[in-house]
Amino acid sequence: MKTEQIIYSQSEGWVKKSDIKLQKKAQLVLLFGNKNLLKNEEHIAYVKQMYPFAQITGCSTSGEISQEEVYDNKIVCTAIYFEKTKIEIAKEKIEKMEDSFIVGESLANKLLKEDLTHIMILSEGLNINGSELTKGINYKLQNKVSVTGGLAGDQANFEETLIVHNKAGEKNIVLAIGFYGDNLQVGYGSMGGWDSFGVDREVTKSDKNILYELDNQPALELYKKYLGDHAANLPASALLFPLSLMNKENETSLVRTVLSVNEADGSMVFAGDLPLGSNVRLMKANFERLIDGANDAAEMSKISLKNSNPDLAILISCVGRKLVLKQRVEEELEAIREVVGKDTCMTGFYSYGEICPSKPFEQHCELHNQTMTITIFKEI
């Protein structure tokens, strides 16, 4: 496997970050960028001209990652040449959030073949129930293929997210990249680093990812009391104060963040499900633990590679982590670099949700929020 990167900014145009040698070879290009830039067909046309035989894929972000740097309002373009691995792309349009399970099942069905090694998901970030999406994928794959990925971002605006597939970015699209063959090693890890506090609260009224009541009290009213002055900036301020959800199936905890709020009925829409009767706990940021979590995710991802250094690392971190870490945000990338090695190409984005199994070697994917999720690739 070989990789190279170019980056677009409005001030400098396209700038090479490595020697350009893959123009006629790359089969896959990942574009992570500002939504307005990805709407511009000229930018997509330039990339297609650079890499005429590649599938152009990507999404809008809440921050773009290139190596150990985080950008805003740019496009990070990573071209990938696989020497022994084949790829296929599946795409579905999601009309309404209630179709999330069906969309996940359909994408997995389109890619499911005997030599399927891994699937990476790039999804609409707002009009989607990430939990139902992963349930649909798991239902079709029967936990026999690993799946990672993330939900597209829009800074902290929560207005519009876009997916790219060979043309300018579109809304309400879910993309799945299938990797085929025995010569590709894939590792993955997902960790948080948030501190939970206070008492457990029971979900007493919910409908999948819509939360109505906690402890028989209106959820939004209770949440606003918790946020105090931050409540005026909902839903963006909720990224700083997620909920910890106990997953009773495998006794792990998942993090859930708010996508939108409904003042009329006091409900809150989350990126993933909050099942009736489950326990949640309020959470807050811990700077050092967030950075340690990124390091732990990298260590977890390398287990399946028997600790050899990967060729490519795709990092998908939640926008909430970026908002909390602020000027220290690149420290989590530096922590990952120490683990994956100096020669590994690092790309990725800040997201509205991350998709990954909860444990190494497990192939049952889950929706996560507020994590650093890492997928690493190595051809052998």
C-alpha positions as CSV (number, residue, x, y, z in Angstrom):
1,M,0.0,0.0,0.0
2,K,1.2,3.5,-0.8
3,T,-0.3,6.9,0.1
4,E,0.1,10.6,-0.5
5,Q,-1.7,13.8,0.5
6,I,-2.6,17.2,-0.9
7,I,-4.4,19.9,1.0
8,Y,-6.7,22.7,-0.4
9,S,-7.1,26.0,1.3
10,Q,-8.7,29.1,-0.1
11,S,-5.6,31.2,0.5
12,E,-3.1,28.8,-1.1
13,G,-5.0,26.5,-3.4
14,W,-3.9,22.9,-3.6
15,V,-0.5,22.2,-1.8
16,K,1.4,18.9,-2.1
17,K,2.2,17.4,1.3
18,S,4.2,14.5,-0.3
19,D,5.7,13.6,-3.6
20,I,2.9,13.1,-6.1
21,K,3.5,9.7,-7.7
22,L,0.1,7.9,-7.5
23,Q,-1.9,9.8,-10.2
24,K,-2.4,6.8,-12.5
25,K,-2.3,4.2,-9.7
26,A,-4.6,5.2,-6.8
27,Q,-7.8,3.3,-6.5
28,L,-9.3,5.2,-3.5
29,V,-9.2,8.8,-2.5
30,L,-10.5,10.1,0.9
31,L,-11.6,13.8,1.0
32,F,-12.3,15.3,4.4
33,G,-13.2,18.9,4.3
34,N,-15.3,22.0,5.0
35,K,-18.9,21.5,3.7
36,N,-18.9,24.6,1.5
37,L,-15.7,23.6,-0.1
38,L,-17.0,20.1,-0.8
39,K,-20.1,21.6,-2.5
40,N,-17.8,23.1,-5.1
41,E,-17.7,20.8,-8.1
42,E,-14.4,22.4,-9.3
43,H,-12.6,20.9,-6.3
44,I,-13.9,17.5,-6.9
45,A,-13.1,17.8,-10.6
46,Y,-9.5,18.7,-9.7
47,V,-9.1,15.6,-7.6
48,K,-10.7,13.4,-10.3
49,Q,-8.2,14.8,-12.8
50,M,-5.3,14.1,-10.4
51,Y,-6.5,10.5,-9.7
52,P,-8.6,9.5,-12.8
53,F,-8.8,5.8,-11.8
54,A,-9.8,6.3,-8.2
55,Q,-13.1,6.2,-6.4
56,I,-13.5,9.7,-4.8
57,T,-15.1,9.4,-1.4
58,G,-15.3,11.6,1.7
59,C,-17.4,13.8,3.9
60,S,-17.9,17.2,5.5
61,T,-16.2,17.6,8.9
62,S,-15.9,19.5,12.1
63,G,-12.2,19.6,11.5
64,E,-9.8,17.9,9.2
65,I,-6.8,15.7,10.2
66,S,-3.5,15.4,8.2
67,Q,-0.7,13.7,10.0
68,E,-0.4,15.5,13.4
69,E,-2.2,18.6,12.4
70,V,-5.9,19.7,12.7
71,Y,-7.4,22.1,10.1
72,D,-10.6,24.0,9.7
73,N,-12.1,25.1,6.4
74,K,-9.7,23.1,4.2
75,I,-9.9,19.8,2.2
76,V,-7.5,17.0,3.2
77,C,-7.1,14.7,0.2
78,T,-5.5,11.3,0.8
79,A,-4.8,9.0,-2.2
80,I,-4.4,5.3,-1.6
81,Y,-2.8,2.7,-3.9
82,F,-3.5,-0.9,-2.9
83,E,-1.1,-3.4,-4.4
84,K,-3.1,-6.5,-3.6
85,T,-6.5,-5.4,-2.2
86,K,-9.7,-4.7,-4.1
87,I,-12.3,-2.2,-3.1
88,E,-16.0,-1.7,-3.9
89,I,-18.3,1.2,-3.0
90,A,-22.0,0.9,-1.9
91,K,-24.2,4.0,-1.5
92,E,-27.7,4.5,-0.1
93,K,-29.9,7.6,0.2
94,I,-31.6,8.0,3.6
95,E,-35.0,9.8,3.3
96,K,-35.8,9.8,7.0
97,M,-34.1,8.8,10.2
98,E,-36.5,5.8,10.7
99,D,-34.9,4.1,7.7
100,S,-31.5,3.9,9.4
101,F,-31.7,0.1,10.0
102,I,-32.8,-0.6,6.4
103,V,-30.0,1.5,5.0
104,G,-27.4,-0.3,7.1
105,E,-28.7,-3.7,6.1
106,S,-28.8,-2.8,2.4
107,L,-25.3,-1.4,2.4
108,A,-23.9,-4.6,4.0
109,N,-25.9,-6.7,1.6
110,K,-24.4,-4.9,-1.4
111,L,-20.8,-5.5,-0.2
112,L,-21.1,-9.0,1.3
113,K,-18.9,-11.4,-0.6
114,E,-16.8,-14.3,0.5
115,D,-13.5,-12.4,0.6
116,L,-14.8,-9.2,2.3
117,T,-12.3,-8.2,4.9
118,H,-13.6,-4.9,6.2
119,I,-16.2,-2.1,5.7
120,M,-15.7,1.6,6.4
121,I,-18.8,3.7,6.7
122,L,-19.0,7.5,5.9
123,S,-22.5,8.6,6.9
124,E,-24.9,11.6,6.8
125,G,-24.4,13.1,10.3
126,L,-27.8,14.6,11.2
127,N,-30.6,12.7,9.5
128,I,-29.5,9.3,10.8
129,N,-29.8,7.1,13.9
130,G,-26.3,5.7,14.2
131,S,-27.4,2.9,16.5
132,E,-30.0,1.6,14.1
133,L,-27.6,2.0,11.2
134,T,-25.1,-0.3,13.0
135,K,-27.8,-2.7,14.0
136,G,-28.8,-3.1,10.3
137,I,-25.2,-3.7,9.4
138,N,-24.7,-6.2,12.1
139,Y,-27.9,-8.0,11.3
140,K,-26.7,-8.7,7.7
141,L,-23.1,-9.4,8.5
142,Q,-23.8,-11.6,11.5
143,N,-20.6,-10.3,13.2
144,K,-18.4,-11.9,10.6
145,V,-16.8,-8.8,9.2
146,S,-15.3,-5.8,11.0
147,V,-16.9,-2.4,10.4
148,T,-15.6,1.1,11.4
149,G,-16.3,4.7,10.3
150,G,-18.1,7.8,11.3
151,L,-20.8,10.4,10.9
152,A,-20.1,13.5,8.9
153,G,-19.7,16.8,10.7
154,D,-20.5,20.5,10.3
155,Q,-18.2,22.2,12.8
156,A,-20.5,22.8,15.9
157,N,-23.3,24.2,13.7
158,F,-25.6,21.1,13.3
159,E,-27.1,22.5,10.1
160,E,-26.0,20.3,7.2
161,T,-23.6,17.5,6.5
162,L,-22.4,16.1,3.2
163,I,-21.1,12.9,1.7
164,V,-18.8,12.8,-1.4
165,H,-18.9,10.1,-4.0
166,N,-17.3,11.0,-7.3
167,K,-19.1,14.4,-7.4
168,A,-19.8,17.4,-5.1
169,G,-21.0,16.7,-1.6
170,E,-24.7,15.6,-1.1
171,K,-27.0,15.5,1.9
172,N,-28.7,12.3,3.2
173,I,-26.2,9.8,1.8
174,V,-24.6,6.9,3.6
175,L,-21.4,5.4,1.9
176,A,-19.8,2.1,2.6
177,I,-16.3,1.2,1.3
178,G,-15.7,-2.6,1.1
179,F,-12.1,-4.0,1.3
180,Y,-11.5,-7.4,-0.2
181,G,-8.7,-10.0,0.0
182,D,-6.5,-11.8,2.5
183,N,-3.5,-9.5,2.1
184,L,-5.0,-6.6,4.1
185,Q,-4.6,-6.5,7.8
186,V,-7.0,-4.2,9.7
187,G,-6.9,-3.0,13.3
188,Y,-9.3,-0.8,15.2
189,G,-9.7,0.8,18.6
190,S,-12.1,3.3,20.1
191,M,-11.7,5.1,23.5
192,G,-13.1,8.1,25.3
193,G,-11.6,9.6,28.4
194,W,-14.6,11.5,29.9
195,D,-15.4,11.4,33.6
196,S,-18.9,10.5,34.7
197,F,-20.3,11.9,37.9
198,G,-23.4,12.2,39.9
199,V,-26.1,9.5,40.3
200,D,-27.3,7.0,37.7
201,R,-30.6,8.2,36.1
202,E,-33.1,5.8,34.5
203,V,-34.4,6.3,31.0
204,T,-38.2,6.3,31.8
205,K,-39.5,7.4,28.4
206,S,-37.7,7.2,25.0
207,D,-38.3,6.1,21.4
208,K,-35.0,4.8,20.0
209,N,-32.8,7.9,19.9
210,I,-35.4,10.3,21.1
211,L,-35.2,10.9,24.9
212,Y,-38.3,12.2,26.7
213,E,-37.8,11.5,30.4
214,L,-35.1,10.7,32.9
215,D,-36.3,9.5,36.3
216,N,-39.9,10.5,35.2
217,Q,-38.8,14.1,34.7
218,P,-38.7,15.9,31.3
219,A,-35.2,15.2,29.9
220,L,-34.6,18.6,28.4
221,E,-35.6,20.4,31.6
222,L,-33.3,18.2,33.7
223,Y,-30.5,18.6,31.2
224,K,-30.8,22.4,31.2
225,K,-30.5,22.5,35.0
226,Y,-27.3,20.5,34.6
227,L,-25.9,22.7,31.9
228,G,-26.7,26.0,33.7
229,D,-25.5,29.0,31.6
230,H,-24.4,26.6,28.8
231,A,-28.1,25.7,28.1
232,A,-28.5,28.9,26.0
233,N,-26.1,27.4,23.4
234,L,-27.9,24.0,22.9
235,P,-27.5,21.8,21.0
236,A,-23.8,22.7,20.4
237,S,-23.0,23.1,24.2
238,A,-24.3,19.5,24.8
239,L,-21.1,18.3,23.1
240,L,-19.2,19.4,26.3
241,F,-21.5,17.4,28.5
242,P,-22.4,14.0,27.1
243,L,-24.3,11.1,28.7
244,S,-22.7,7.7,29.6
245,L,-25.0,4.8,28.7
246,M,-24.5,1.4,30.2
247,N,-24.7,-1.3,27.4
248,K,-26.3,-4.2,29.2
249,E,-25.6,-6.7,26.4
250,N,-21.8,-6.7,26.9
251,E,-21.5,-4.6,30.1
252,T,-19.6,-1.8,28.4
253,S,-20.4,1.9,28.5
254,L,-21.3,3.9,25.4
255,V,-21.3,7.7,25.2
256,R,-24.2,9.6,23.7
257,T,-24.4,13.2,22.6
258,V,-27.3,15.4,21.5
259,L,-28.1,16.2,17.8
260,S,-31.1,18.5,18.5
261,V,-33.6,19.5,21.1
262,N,-37.4,20.0,20.9
263,E,-38.5,22.8,23.2
264,A,-42.2,22.1,22.5
265,D,-42.3,18.6,24.0
266,G,-39.0,18.8,26.1
267,S,-37.4,15.9,24.2
268,M,-33.8,15.5,23.0
269,V,-32.6,13.7,19.8
270,F,-29.3,11.8,20.3
271,A,-27.0,10.3,17.7
272,G,-27.8,6.8,18.9
273,D,-30.4,4.9,20.9
274,L,-31.2,5.3,24.6
275,P,-33.2,2.2,25.4
276,L,-36.1,2.4,27.9
277,G,-35.0,1.2,31.3
278,S,-31.3,1.8,30.7
279,N,-29.1,3.8,33.1
280,V,-27.3,6.9,32.1
281,R,-24.9,9.2,33.9
282,L,-23.8,12.8,33.3
283,M,-20.2,13.3,32.0
284,K,-17.7,16.1,31.8
285,A,-14.3,16.5,30.2
286,N,-10.9,15.5,31.7
287,F,-8.1,16.9,29.5
288,E,-5.4,14.4,30.4
289,R,-7.8,11.4,30.1
290,L,-9.0,12.5,26.7
291,I,-5.4,12.5,25.4
292,D,-4.7,9.2,27.2
293,G,-7.8,7.8,25.6
294,A,-6.4,8.6,22.1
295,N,-3.2,6.8,23.0
296,D,-5.2,3.8,24.3
297,A,-7.3,3.7,21.1
298,A,-4.1,3.5,19.1
299,E,-2.6,0.8,21.3
300,M,-5.8,-1.2,20.9
301,S,-5.8,-0.9,17.1
302,K,-2.3,-2.3,16.9
303,I,-3.1,-5.5,18.7
304,S,-4.4,-7.2,15.6
305,L,-1.3,-6.2,13.6
306,K,0.8,-7.8,16.3
307,N,2.2,-4.3,17.0
308,S,3.8,-3.9,13.5
309,N,3.4,-0.3,12.2
310,P,0.5,0.3,9.8
311,D,0.7,1.9,6.3
312,L,-2.4,4.0,6.9
313,A,-4.3,5.3,10.0
314,I,-7.8,6.8,9.6
315,L,-8.7,8.8,12.7
316,I,-12.3,9.8,13.5
317,S,-12.6,11.9,16.6
318,C,-15.7,13.6,18.0
319,V,-16.2,17.3,17.6
320,G,-16.9,17.5,21.3
321,R,-13.3,16.4,22.1
322,K,-12.0,19.2,19.7
323,L,-14.2,21.8,21.5
324,V,-12.9,20.8,24.9
325,L,-9.2,20.4,24.0
326,K,-9.1,23.6,22.0
327,Q,-5.5,24.6,21.4
328,R,-4.4,21.2,22.8
329,V,-6.3,19.2,20.3
330,E,-3.2,18.2,18.3
331,E,-1.9,16.5,21.5
332,E,-4.2,13.6,20.9
333,L,-2.8,13.2,17.3
334,E,0.8,13.4,18.7
335,A,-0.1,10.6,21.2
336,I,-1.3,8.4,18.3
337,R,1.8,9.2,16.2
338,E,4.0,7.8,19.0
339,V,2.1,4.5,18.8
340,V,1.6,4.0,15.0
341,G,5.1,5.1,14.0
342,K,6.7,8.0,12.1
343,D,6.1,6.5,8.6
344,T,2.3,5.8,8.9
345,C,0.1,8.2,6.9
346,M,-2.5,9.7,9.2
347,T,-5.8,11.2,7.9
348,G,-9.3,11.6,9.3
349,F,-11.8,14.1,10.6
350,Y,-13.8,15.4,13.6
351,S,-17.3,13.9,13.5
352,Y,-20.8,13.7,14.9
353,G,-20.4,10.1,15.8
354,E,-17.9,7.2,15.5
355,I,-18.5,3.5,14.4
356,C,-16.3,0.8,15.8
357,P,-16.5,-2.5,17.7
358,S,-16.0,-2.0,21.5
359,K,-13.3,-4.5,21.9
360,P,-10.3,-5.7,19.8
361,F,-11.1,-8.7,17.5
362,E,-14.8,-8.2,18.1
363,Q,-16.8,-7.7,14.9
364,H,-20.0,-6.3,16.3
365,C,-19.9,-2.6,15.5
366,E,-21.4,0.1,17.8
367,L,-22.1,3.8,17.5
368,H,-19.9,5.8,19.8
369,N,-19.8,9.5,20.7
370,Q,-17.0,11.5,22.1
371,T,-14.4,8.9,21.3
372,M,-11.2,8.8,19.3
373,T,-11.7,5.9,16.9
374,I,-8.8,4.6,14.9
375,T,-8.7,2.2,11.9
376,I,-5.3,1.1,10.7
377,F,-4.4,-0.7,7.5
378,K,-1.4,-2.7,6.4
379,E,-0.9,-4.8,3.3
380,I,1.2,-7.9,3.5
